Amino acid sequence: MTGAQRGGWTTSAHEPTRVILLRHGQTPASVQRLYSGRGNPSLTDLGREQAAEAAALLRLTPIDAILSSPLDRARQTADAVAAGRGLTVEVDDDLIETDFGDWEGLSFGEARERDPELHARWLGDTAVAAPGGESFDEVHARVAALLVRVTAEHAGRTVLLVSHVTPIKTALRIALDVGPQLLYRLHLDLASISIADFYPDGGASVRQVNRTSGL
């Protein structure tokens, strides 16, 4: 019997793991609107301000553990939240951004011009990968495994996951139990905060999406 069947759409007999999903702040690639996957740019000055603002938004939120993508832009954002909390940021490779392969560092138009047929298929099929890269289905598999692990290891606790746009969208897709269209239709701002509760019986409840200091 699921949590919804026990008496409410978002209730369960067990305490959930609360997962706070934080996207990193601005980088030079963000400014230029380039595919930025496994490349490792640092935050811009504005990106560091955005990370500090996200930390301020979370200042009254108890956090038991912080996990971050290994890339610098995520680590720097995670460190801003961890400062003063007495928490050590744990690097988790499953939080890394999609590998865009040969499209890394290209704009949308440049990638489309380079591989027009493949790029068109990639836009509509999550099983298709960029040349030399990773498909969204592969991202889904590792994010799903991560959430199972985090829910088991941090049952009833609050965990901050600092990551990138595609893994965060994927985590929200899993929580909402919806199809891949969400990846293409959901907008997530830089340094935005989303929150979902994951229950040990497999249920989930999305509580917040894309909160920023500007809202």
SEBASE-467784 format. One record per residue: residue in one letter; y, x, z negated of N, C-alpha, C in turn. Coordinates in pm, whole numbers, padded with zeros to 5 digits. Layout:
BEGIN
+------+---------+--------+--------+----------+---------+--------+---------+--------+--------+
| resn | n_north | n_east |   n_up | ca_north | ca_east |  ca_up | c_north | c_east |   c_up |
+------+---------+--------+--------+----------+---------+--------+---------+--------+--------+
|    A |       Y |      X |      Z |        Y |       X |      Z |       Y |      X |      Z |
...
+------+---------+--------+--------+----------+---------+--------+---------+--------+--------+
END
This chain:
BEGIN
+------+---------+--------+--------+----------+---------+--------+---------+--------+--------+
| resn | n_north | n_east |   n_up | ca_north | ca_east |  ca_up | c_north | c_east |   c_up |
+------+---------+--------+--------+----------+---------+--------+---------+--------+--------+
|    M |  -00119 |  00085 |  00000 |    00000 |   00000 |  00000 |   00124 |  00088 |  00000 |
|    T |   00218 |  00061 |  00088 |    00337 |   00142 |  00098 |   00440 |  00100 | -00005 |
|    G |   00542 |  00184 | -00020 |    00650 |   00151 | -00111 |   00715 |  00021 | -00075 |
|    A |   00732 | -00007 |  00056 |    00796 |  -00131 |  00098 |   00715 | -00251 |  00054 |
|    Q |   00581 | -00241 |  00058 |    00496 |  -00353 |  00021 |   00492 | -00376 | -00128 |
|    R |   00532 | -00277 | -00208 |    00527 |  -00292 | -00353 |   00640 | -00379 | -00408 |
|    G |   00739 | -00410 | -00327 |    00842 |  -00496 | -00382 |   00980 | -00470 | -00327 |
|    G |   00995 | -00382 | -00230 |    01125 |  -00360 | -00171 |   01113 | -00262 | -00057 |
|    W |   01205 | -00272 |  00037 |    01193 |  -00189 |  00156 |   01208 | -00041 |  00124 |
|    T |   01275 | -00007 |  00015 |    01297 |   00134 | -00014 |   01251 |  00172 | -00154 |
|    T |   01156 |  00097 | -00208 |    01107 |   00128 | -00342 |   00966 |  00184 | -00336 |
|    S |   00927 |  00253 | -00443 |    00794 |   00310 | -00453 |   00759 |  00325 | -00600 |
|    A |   00630 |  00333 | -00628 |    00587 |   00354 | -00766 |   00610 |  00497 | -00810 |
|    H |   00644 |  00586 | -00717 |    00662 |   00728 | -00748 |   00804 |  00770 | -00718 |
|    E |   00849 |  00871 | -00790 |    00983 |   00926 | -00764 |   00983 |  01002 | -00632 |
|    P |   01086 |  00984 | -00551 |    01090 |   01054 | -00424 |   01141 |  01198 | -00439 |
|    T |   01119 |  01275 | -00337 |    01190 |   01401 | -00322 |   01316 |  01370 | -00243 |
|    R |   01431 |  01397 | -00303 |    01557 |   01374 | -00231 |   01589 |  01498 | -00149 |
|    V |   01604 |  01479 | -00020 |    01631 |   01589 |  00072 |   01774 |  01575 |  00123 |
|    I |   01856 |  01673 |  00091 |    01993 |   01678 |  00142 |   01993 |  01773 |  00262 |
|    L |   02035 |  01723 |  00374 |    02032 |   01798 |  00500 |   02175 |  01839 |  00535 |
|    L |   02200 |  01968 |  00536 |    02333 |   02021 |  00563 |   02332 |  02106 |  00689 |
|    R |   02414 |  02066 |  00786 |    02428 |   02147 |  00907 |   02526 |  02261 |  00879 |
|    H |   02503 |  02375 |  00941 |    02591 |   02490 |  00922 |   02731 |  02463 |  00977 |
|    G |   02826 |  02548 |  00939 |    02962 |   02537 |  00987 |   02980 |  02596 |  01126 |
|    Q |   03104 |  02596 |  01171 |    03139 |   02637 |  01306 |   03109 |  02785 |  01333 |
|    T |   03064 |  02814 |  01454 |    03046 |   02950 |  01503 |   03122 |  02963 |  01635 |
|    P |   03137 |  03085 |  01688 |    03199 |   03098 |  01821 |   03125 |  03019 |  01928 |
|    A |   02993 |  03009 |  01919 |    02916 |   02932 |  02016 |   02947 |  02783 |  02006 |
|    S |   02977 |  02735 |  01885 |    03016 |   02595 |  01867 |   03147 |  02567 |  01940 |
|    V |   03240 |  02660 |  01926 |    03372 |   02644 |  01989 |   03357 |  02636 |  02141 |
|    Q |   03271 |  02721 |  02196 |    03254 |   02728 |  02341 |   03151 |  02628 |  02393 |
|    R |   03088 |  02553 |  02302 |    02988 |   02452 |  02338 |   02874 |  02513 |  02420 |
|    L |   02816 |  02617 |  02363 |    02706 |   02687 |  02427 |   02574 |  02652 |  02359 |
|    Y |   02465 |  02661 |  02434 |    02334 |   02651 |  02372 |   02319 |  02766 |  02273 |
|    S |   02297 |  02732 |  02148 |    02290 |   02833 |  02042 |   02167 |  02804 |  01958 |
|    G |   02059 |  02871 |  01989 |    01933 |   02850 |  01919 |   01900 |  02967 |  01829 |
|    R |   01829 |  03065 |  01885 |    01787 |   03180 |  01806 |   01889 |  03293 |  01806 |
|    G |   01996 |  03278 |  01884 |    02107 |   03373 |  01873 |   02162 |  03367 |  01731 |
|    N |   02234 |  03471 |  01691 |    02268 |   03480 |  01549 |   02417 |  03505 |  01524 |
|    P |   02504 |  03418 |  01577 |    02646 |   03435 |  01548 |   02677 |  03397 |  01402 |
|    S |   02777 |  03461 |  01346 |    02822 |   03426 |  01211 |   02922 |  03311 |  01218 |
|    L |   02957 |  03259 |  01103 |    03058 |   03154 |  01096 |   03195 |  03208 |  01133 |
|    T |   03274 |  03124 |  01196 |    03415 |   03155 |  01216 |   03490 |  03133 |  01084 |
|    D |   03619 |  03166 |  01084 |    03700 |   03137 |  00965 |   03696 |  02988 |  00933 |
|    L |   03708 |  02904 |  01037 |    03699 |   02760 |  01015 |   03560 |  02722 |  00965 |
|    G |   03457 |  02787 |  01017 |    03321 |   02758 |  00972 |   03304 |  02787 |  00825 |
|    R |   03364 |  02896 |  00777 |    03357 |   02926 |  00634 |   03433 |  02822 |  00552 |
|    E |   03544 |  02774 |  00605 |    03617 |   02666 |  00536 |   03532 |  02539 |  00532 |
|    Q |   03465 |  02509 |  00642 |    03379 |   02391 |  00646 |   03265 |  02402 |  00545 |
|    A |   03206 |  02521 |  00534 |    03099 |   02543 |  00436 |   03151 |  02521 |  00295 |
|    A |   03272 |  02571 |  00267 |    03331 |   02553 |  00135 |   03360 |  02406 |  00108 |
|    E |   03403 |  02333 |  00211 |    03430 |   02190 |  00194 |   03300 |  02113 |  00168 |
|    A |   03193 |  02151 |  00237 |    03064 |   02086 |  00211 |   03018 |  02114 |  00069 |
|    A |   03038 |  02238 |  00024 |    03002 |   02272 | -00114 |   03082 |  02188 | -00213 |
|    A |   03209 |  02164 | -00181 |    03293 |   02081 | -00268 |   03244 |  01937 | -00272 |
|    L |   03201 |  01886 | -00156 |    03148 |   01750 | -00152 |   03022 |  01736 | -00238 |
|    L |   02947 |  01845 | -00249 |    02821 |   01843 | -00323 |   02835 |  01893 | -00466 |
|    R |   02955 |  01921 | -00511 |    02973 |   01990 | -00639 |   02919 |  01910 | -00757 |
|    L |   02921 |  01778 | -00749 |    02871 |   01696 | -00860 |   02727 |  01650 | -00838 |
|    T |   02666 |  01696 | -00731 |    02529 |   01656 | -00698 |   02430 |  01757 | -00755 |
|    P |   02343 |  01716 | -00846 |    02241 |   01811 | -00896 |   02148 |  01853 | -00783 |
|    I |   02126 |  01982 | -00771 |    02036 |   02036 | -00669 |   01938 |  02130 | -00739 |
|    D |   01810 |  02109 | -00715 |    01707 |   02189 | -00781 |   01665 |  02311 | -00702 |
|    A |   01678 |  02305 | -00571 |    01636 |   02417 | -00486 |   01715 |  02413 | -00356 |
|    I |   01739 |  02531 | -00299 |    01810 |   02541 | -00171 |   01724 |  02622 | -00075 |
|    L |   01692 |  02563 |  00040 |    01618 |   02630 |  00145 |   01707 |  02640 |  00267 |
|    S |   01701 |  02753 |  00337 |    01787 |   02775 |  00451 |   01711 |  02832 |  00569 |
|    S |   01757 |  02796 |  00687 |    01718 |   02867 |  00809 |   01749 |  03016 |  00791 |
|    P |   01674 |  03103 |  00857 |    01700 |   03247 |  00844 |   01825 |  03294 |  00918 |
|    L |   01883 |  03211 |  01003 |    01997 |   03256 |  01083 |   02124 |  03263 |  00999 |
|    D |   02211 |  03358 |  01033 |    02327 |   03389 |  00949 |   02416 |  03268 |  00926 |
|    R |   02438 |  03187 |  01029 |    02529 |   03074 |  01015 |   02480 |  02974 |  00910 |
|    A |   02350 |  02959 |  00901 |    02294 |   02870 |  00798 |   02294 |  02938 |  00661 |
|    R |   02257 |  03065 |  00659 |    02257 |   03138 |  00532 |   02395 |  03141 |  00468 |
|    Q |   02497 |  03165 |  00548 |    02634 |   03168 |  00497 |   02676 |  03032 |  00442 |
|    T |   02635 |  02926 |  00510 |    02665 |   02791 |  00463 |   02590 |  02761 |  00334 |
|    A |   02464 |  02800 |  00328 |    02384 |   02779 |  00207 |   02440 |  02856 |  00089 |
|    D |   02484 |  02979 |  00114 |    02540 |   03061 |  00006 |   02665 |  02997 | -00054 |
|    A |   02743 |  02928 |  00029 |    02863 |   02862 | -00022 |   02827 |  02752 | -00122 |
|    V |   02718 |  02680 | -00096 |    02676 |   02574 | -00188 |   02610 |  02635 | -00312 |
|    A |   02534 |  02743 | -00293 |    02461 |   02803 | -00404 |   02553 |  02872 | -00504 |
|    A |   02671 |  02914 | -00460 |    02762 |   02989 | -00547 |   02794 |  02910 | -00674 |
|    G |   02771 |  02972 | -00788 |    02801 |   02908 | -00915 |   02692 |  02817 | -00969 |
|    R |   02586 |  02798 | -00893 |    02478 |   02709 | -00937 |   02363 |  02785 | -01002 |
|    G |   02360 |  02915 | -00990 |    02249 |   02991 | -01045 |   02121 |  02974 | -00967 |
|    L |   02133 |  02935 | -00839 |    02016 |   02916 | -00754 |   02008 |  03027 | -00650 |
|    T |   01887 |  03067 | -00618 |    01863 |   03163 | -00512 |   01827 |  03088 | -00385 |
|    V |   01894 |  03121 | -00276 |    01864 |   03058 | -00149 |   01730 |  03112 | -00096 |
|    E |   01639 |  03022 | -00068 |    01507 |   03058 | -00014 |   01508 |  03039 |  00137 |
|    V |   01475 |  03143 |  00210 |    01471 |   03134 |  00356 |   01339 |  03071 |  00400 |
|    D |   01349 |  02975 |  00491 |    01230 |   02909 |  00545 |   01241 |  02905 |  00696 |
|    D |   01150 |  02972 |  00763 |    01156 |   02984 |  00908 |   01143 |  02851 |  00980 |
|    D |   01082 |  02751 |  00916 |    01066 |   02621 |  00981 |   01199 |  02547 |  00996 |
|    L |   01305 |  02595 |  00931 |    01437 |   02534 |  00943 |   01520 |  02592 |  01057 |
|    I |   01465 |  02689 |  01130 |    01540 |   02754 |  01236 |   01568 |  02656 |  01351 |
|    E |   01674 |  02685 |  01427 |    01710 |   02599 |  01539 |   01608 |  02611 |  01652 |
|    T |   01611 |  02514 |  01741 |    01529 |   02518 |  01862 |   01550 |  02649 |  01937 |
|    D |   01443 |  02704 |  01990 |    01452 |   02821 |  02075 |   01486 |  02773 |  02217 |
|    F |   01608 |  02803 |  02262 |    01651 |   02760 |  02396 |   01616 |  02862 |  02504 |
|    G |   01542 |  02964 |  02469 |    01491 |   03058 |  02568 |   01600 |  03116 |  02657 |
|    D |   01580 |  03105 |  02788 |    01672 |   03164 |  02885 |   01806 |  03090 |  02891 |
|    W |   01814 |  02975 |  02828 |    01942 |   02902 |  02827 |   02030 |  02943 |  02709 |
|    E |   01980 |  03029 |  02623 |    02059 |   03074 |  02509 |   02191 |  03134 |  02557 |
|    G |   02301 |  03088 |  02499 |    02432 |   03139 |  02533 |   02495 |  03078 |  02656 |
|    L |   02424 |  02987 |  02724 |    02479 |   02920 |  02841 |   02544 |  02788 |  02801 |
|    S |   02636 |  02741 |  02883 |    02690 |   02607 |  02865 |   02593 |  02506 |  02926 |
|    F |   02616 |  02379 |  02900 |    02534 |   02273 |  02958 |   02535 |  02285 |  03110 |
|    G |   02654 |  02299 |  03167 |    02666 |   02308 |  03312 |   02598 |  02429 |  03369 |
|    E |   02608 |  02542 |  03301 |    02544 |   02664 |  03349 |   02392 |  02652 |  03347 |
|    A |   02338 |  02591 |  03241 |    02193 |   02573 |  03235 |   02145 |  02476 |  03343 |
|    R |   02221 |  02371 |  03365 |    02185 |   02273 |  03470 |   02191 |  02338 |  03608 |
|    E |   02290 |  02421 |  03633 |    02301 |   02489 |  03762 |   02189 |  02590 |  03781 |
|    R |   02150 |  02658 |  03672 |    02046 |   02760 |  03680 |   01910 |  02701 |  03708 |
|    D |   01877 |  02591 |  03640 |    01745 |   02528 |  03652 |   01762 |  02376 |  03665 |
|    P |   01814 |  02328 |  03777 |    01850 |   02186 |  03787 |   01734 |  02089 |  03764 |
|    E |   01619 |  02116 |  03824 |    01507 |   02023 |  03811 |   01451 |  02025 |  03668 |
|    L |   01434 |  02145 |  03615 |    01381 |   02159 |  03480 |   01478 |  02101 |  03377 |
|    H |   01605 |  02126 |  03395 |    01705 |   02077 |  03301 |   01705 |  01925 |  03299 |
|    A |   01693 |  01862 |  03414 |    01689 |   01716 |  03421 |   01566 |  01662 |  03348 |
|    R |   01451 |  01726 |  03366 |    01331 |   01681 |  03296 |   01343 |  01704 |  03145 |
|    W |   01402 |  01817 |  03106 |    01421 |   01850 |  02965 |   01505 |  01744 |  02894 |
|    L |   01604 |  01690 |  02963 |    01692 |   01590 |  02903 |   01619 |  01458 |  02872 |
|    G |   01506 |  01435 |  02938 |    01438 |   01308 |  02919 |   01298 |  01317 |  02863 |
|    D |   01251 |  01437 |  02836 |    01111 |   01452 |  02793 |   01105 |  01558 |  02683 |
|    T |   01072 |  01515 |  02561 |    01071 |   01607 |  02447 |   00955 |  01706 |  02452 |
|    A |   00862 |  01689 |  02546 |    00752 |   01784 |  02561 |   00792 |  01902 |  02650 |
|    V |   00906 |  01891 |  02719 |    00950 |   01995 |  02811 |   01036 |  02097 |  02736 |
|    A |   01009 |  02224 |  02758 |    01084 |   02331 |  02693 |   01176 |  02399 |  02791 |
|    A |   01284 |  02456 |  02740 |    01366 |   02545 |  02821 |   01281 |  02664 |  02863 |
|    P |   01313 |  02730 |  02975 |    01231 |   02845 |  03019 |   01227 |  02953 |  02912 |
|    G |   01105 |  02985 |  02869 |    01088 |   03085 |  02765 |   01122 |  03036 |  02627 |
|    G |   01140 |  02904 |  02612 |    01184 |   02849 |  02483 |   01085 |  02753 |  02421 |
|    E |   01138 |  02659 |  02346 |    01059 |   02570 |  02261 |   01097 |  02426 |  02292 |
|    S |   00999 |  02337 |  02298 |    01026 |   02196 |  02322 |   01066 |  02127 |  02192 |
|    F |   01127 |  02010 |  02205 |    01162 |   01932 |  02087 |   01036 |  01881 |  02016 |
|    D |   00928 |  01863 |  02091 |    00801 |   01825 |  02026 |   00753 |  01936 |  01934 |
|    E |   00771 |  02060 |  01974 |    00731 |   02173 |  01889 |   00820 |  02179 |  01765 |
|    V |   00949 |  02152 |  01782 |    01038 |   02145 |  01666 |   00993 |  02034 |  01572 |
|    H |   00956 |  01921 |  01628 |    00910 |   01807 |  01547 |   00789 |  01846 |  01463 |
|    A |   00696 |  01916 |  01521 |    00574 |   01954 |  01449 |   00607 |  02043 |  01330 |
|    R |   00694 |  02140 |  01347 |    00721 |   02230 |  01235 |   00810 |  02164 |  01129 |
|    V |   00900 |  02076 |  01171 |    00983 |   02006 |  01072 |   00898 |  01906 |  00993 |
|    A |   00806 |  01839 |  01060 |    00716 |   01748 |  00990 |   00632 |  01822 |  00886 |
|    A |   00581 |  01938 |  00923 |    00502 |   02019 |  00829 |   00589 |  02066 |  00713 |
|    L |   00712 |  02103 |  00742 |    00805 |   02144 |  00637 |   00829 |  02032 |  00537 |
|    L |   00852 |  01910 |  00586 |    00880 |   01798 |  00496 |   00760 |  01765 |  00409 |
|    V |   00640 |  01775 |  00464 |    00520 |   01753 |  00383 |   00514 |  01856 |  00271 |
|    R |   00542 |  01979 |  00306 |    00537 |   02088 |  00208 |   00646 |  02073 |  00101 |
|    V |   00767 |  02043 |  00145 |    00878 |   02028 |  00051 |   00855 |  01911 | -00043 |
|    T |   00805 |  01801 |  00011 |    00778 |   01683 | -00073 |   00672 |  01713 | -00177 |
|    A |   00571 |  01791 | -00140 |    00464 |   01825 | -00234 |   00511 |  01925 | -00339 |
|    E |   00588 |  02025 | -00297 |    00628 |   02132 | -00388 |   00745 |  02093 | -00478 |
|    H |   00822 |  01993 | -00437 |    00942 |   01955 | -00512 |   00941 |  01805 | -00541 |
|    A |   00826 |  01753 | -00578 |    00814 |   01610 | -00605 |   00913 |  01566 | -00713 |
|    G |   00986 |  01460 | -00683 |    01078 |   01404 | -00781 |   01205 |  01485 | -00801 |
|    R |   01228 |  01586 | -00718 |    01345 |   01674 | -00732 |   01437 |  01658 | -00612 |
|    T |   01551 |  01726 | -00619 |    01648 |   01725 | -00509 |   01653 |  01862 | -00445 |
|    V |   01634 |  01865 | -00313 |    01628 |   01990 | -00239 |   01733 |  01987 | -00128 |
|    L |   01810 |  02094 | -00119 |    01906 |   02109 | -00010 |   01842 |  02192 |  00101 |
|    L |   01840 |  02138 |  00222 |    01791 |   02209 |  00338 |   01910 |  02238 |  00429 |
|    V |   01939 |  02365 |  00450 |    02052 |   02403 |  00534 |   01997 |  02449 |  00668 |
|    S |   02035 |  02377 |  00772 |    01970 |   02399 |  00901 |   02065 |  02376 |  01016 |
|    H |   02011 |  02327 |  01127 |    02081 |   02316 |  01254 |   02065 |  02174 |  01307 |
|    V |   02135 |  02146 |  01415 |    02144 |   02007 |  01458 |   02007 |  01947 |  01494 |
|    T |   01923 |  02019 |  01569 |    01797 |   01958 |  01611 |   01698 |  01940 |  01496 |
|    P |   01675 |  02039 |  01410 |    01586 |   02013 |  01297 |   01635 |  01902 |  01205 |
|    I |   01767 |  01891 |  01186 |    01819 |   01785 |  01099 |   01799 |  01648 |  01164 |
|    K |   01831 |  01637 |  01294 |    01804 |   01511 |  01363 |   01655 |  01476 |  01356 |
|    T |   01570 |  01577 |  01369 |    01426 |   01554 |  01365 |   01383 |  01504 |  01228 |
|    A |   01437 |  01561 |  01122 |    01404 |   01514 |  00987 |   01447 |  01368 |  00968 |
|    L |   01564 |  01333 |  01019 |    01611 |   01195 |  01010 |   01525 |  01102 |  01097 |
|    R |   01483 |  01150 |  01211 |    01393 |   01071 |  01296 |   01263 |  01041 |  01222 |
|    I |   01209 |  01143 |  01154 |    01085 |   01124 |  01079 |   01107 |  01025 |  00964 |
|    A |   01219 |  01038 |  00894 |    01247 |   00947 |  00783 |   01262 |  00803 |  00831 |
|    L |   01324 |  00785 |  00947 |    01346 |   00651 |  01001 |   01224 |  00596 |  01075 |
|    D |   01128 |  00685 |  01105 |    01007 |   00648 |  01179 |   01044 |  00583 |  01313 |
|    V |   01128 |  00655 |  01389 |    01172 |   00605 |  01519 |   01136 |  00707 |  01627 |
|    G |   01159 |  00667 |  01751 |    01123 |   00750 |  01864 |   01224 |  00859 |  01894 |
|    P |   01196 |  00935 |  01999 |    01279 |   01052 |  02031 |   01419 |  01019 |  02080 |
|    Q |   01447 |  00891 |  02110 |    01581 |   00856 |  02156 |   01687 |  00895 |  02054 |
|    L |   01650 |  00897 |  01927 |    01746 |   00933 |  01823 |   01802 |  01073 |  01846 |
|    L |   01722 |  01163 |  01899 |    01768 |   01300 |  01921 |   01886 |  01305 |  02017 |
|    Y |   01889 |  01211 |  02111 |    01991 |   01212 |  02215 |   02111 |  01123 |  02181 |
|    R |   02094 |  01033 |  02084 |    02199 |   00934 |  02057 |   02270 |  00952 |  01924 |
|    L |   02216 |  01036 |  01838 |    02277 |   01059 |  01707 |   02368 |  01181 |  01713 |
|    H |   02491 |  01165 |  01669 |    02585 |   01277 |  01662 |   02590 |  01329 |  01519 |
|    L |   02583 |  01461 |  01504 |    02598 |   01524 |  01373 |   02709 |  01628 |  01382 |
|    D |   02809 |  01614 |  01298 |    02919 |   01709 |  01297 |   02876 |  01840 |  01231 |
|    L |   02950 |  01945 |  01261 |    02932 |   02071 |  01191 |   02957 |  02052 |  01042 |
|    A |   02877 |  02117 |  00960 |    02888 |   02111 |  00813 |   02877 |  01969 |  00760 |
|    S |   02805 |  01883 |  00833 |    02785 |   01745 |  00787 |   02665 |  01736 |  00694 |
|    I |   02669 |  01633 |  00610 |    02566 |   01610 |  00509 |   02494 |  01479 |  00539 |
|    S |   02363 |  01483 |  00542 |    02280 |   01363 |  00552 |   02178 |  01369 |  00438 |
|    I |   02135 |  01252 |  00392 |    02044 |   01247 |  00277 |   01931 |  01148 |  00304 |
|    A |   01810 |  01189 |  00273 |    01694 |   01101 |  00284 |   01601 |  01124 |  00166 |
|    D |   01541 |  01017 |  00118 |    01440 |   01025 |  00014 |   01302 |  01014 |  00079 |
|    F |   01214 |  01106 |  00043 |    01078 |   01106 |  00095 |   00981 |  01082 | -00021 |
|    Y |   00898 |  00979 | -00006 |    00806 |   00939 | -00112 |   00666 |  00997 | -00089 |
|    P |   00593 |  01022 | -00196 |    00459 |   01081 | -00181 |   00360 |  00991 | -00109 |
|    D |   00389 |  00861 | -00101 |    00298 |   00771 | -00028 |   00328 |  00767 |  00121 |
|    G |   00425 |  00849 |  00166 |    00458 |   00854 |  00308 |   00581 |  00775 |  00346 |
|    G |   00634 |  00696 |  00255 |    00755 |   00620 |  00283 |   00879 |  00709 |  00278 |
|    A |   00987 |  00656 |  00328 |    01113 |   00731 |  00327 |   01229 |  00633 |  00333 |
|    S |   01345 |  00679 |  00288 |    01465 |   00597 |  00291 |   01585 |  00687 |  00322 |
|    V |   01653 |  00658 |  00433 |    01773 |   00734 |  00468 |   01891 |  00674 |  00394 |
|    R |   01962 |  00757 |  00319 |    02068 |   00709 |  00233 |   02208 |  00743 |  00284 |
|    Q |   02217 |  00844 |  00370 |    02348 |   00887 |  00417 |   02330 |  00970 |  00544 |
|    V |   02422 |  00954 |  00637 |    02415 |   01031 |  00763 |   02554 |  01081 |  00800 |
|    N |   02564 |  01211 |  00828 |    02683 |   01272 |  00887 |   02810 |  01257 |  00801 |
|    R |   02798 |  01278 |  00672 |    02917 |   01279 |  00587 |   02987 |  01414 |  00601 |
|    T |   03118 |  01409 |  00618 |    03199 |   01531 |  00621 |   03320 |  01512 |  00532 |
|    S |   03391 |  01622 |  00509 |    03509 |   01614 |  00424 |   03619 |  01533 |  00489 |
|    G |   03609 |  01511 |  00620 |    03712 |   01435 |  00689 |   03696 |  01286 |  00679 |
|    L |   03586 |  01238 |  00620 |    03562 |   01094 |  00611 |   03613 |  01036 |  00481 |
+------+---------+--------+--------+----------+---------+--------+---------+--------+--------+
END
